[in-house]
Amino acid sequence: MTPLPRVFVALDYANAADALALAQRLDPRACGLKVGKELFVTAGPEPVRRMVERGFAVFLDLKFHDIPNTVASACAAAARLGVAMLNVHASGGKAMLTAAREAVDRAVGPPPLLVAVTVLTSLTDGDLRDVGYDGDTQSLAVRLAKLTHACGLDGVVCAAPEAPALRRAIGPGFKLVTPGIRLADAARDDQARIVTPEAALANGADYLVIGRPITQAADPVAALAAINATLAKAAA
């Protein structure tokens, strides 16, 4: 499998025209693209196909969470789009995760990375207590990552501050995808657990999902180039 870019730009747009306009300005060698629920519900799979045709690695971020058969069918459909990565919710449980893994393995062509969401980066320890979990975000993230690994998935989506604990718990080779990335002087927006790009890399992240610091920049291409340069320096 061709190595994926370190950065996936989150195309959190309400319409395909804006998303594709930015994609047209970006270089597939410099980044991947993340398509989430809003764009997919609004525009359907066609923008994803067009991005894949342009050579982009696409992360289809729909966070499937349902009964095993439904999730398996959804994962199979996503794989047919030619995406490079897709995700499910780890809290869907062992049977659902296993069904997703089997569906992706049956896909024709290069299989996408299959990762599972641990704990949303918007959630705090207090939010977890509200839904009946007495532990903290990190302990739950580690627990769900271990389950995901045991079910044979390729990695997890986790908050960057939790990445070191997950890496210690599971070891190398297990992919860590970290959203909630913000530049040092940026607003937190709706994220509760965030870090800078270079800190995420230092914490052991493999792939960084970055939205507003790039998409809302005066020059998105320059913003992406600056982030890539910072990551290259940090990795040297």
Disulfide bonds with the S-S distance in Angstrom:
none
